[in-house]
Amino acid sequence: MPKRVSGKSAKLHEHFHKDGSLWARGEMLDGKMHGHWEFFRKDGVIMRSGTMDRGEQVGEWTTYDKAGNVYKVTKMKASGVAKKVSVKKPAVSKKAPAKKK
């Protein structure tokens, strides 16, 4: 359901790569990106997601690796500039070697 801001409704909007695959999906308000947005690679895997406030990136933005796993989370200042980056690498199994019989 579209969000209402000052009596106006944000409308769902999609952008596409030249090959026709989905590039970005989110809401537009007064011609600006507003609300939750997701950006995709040409193969359909999510690349980045976060919140826009009338055209500015705000809050936490998540970047994903080529497999769609969280790579890092960036916290944005009100001006749209990165404030802090915390890298979250995919979990790697660290199993102990099997015991020899």
Buried (B, 14 or more C-beta within 10 A) or exposed (E): EBEEBEEEEBEEBEEEEEEEEBBBBBBBBEEEBBBBBBBBBEEEEBBBBBBBBBEBBBEBBBBBEEEBEBBBBBBBEEEEEEEEEEEEEEEEEEEEEEEEE
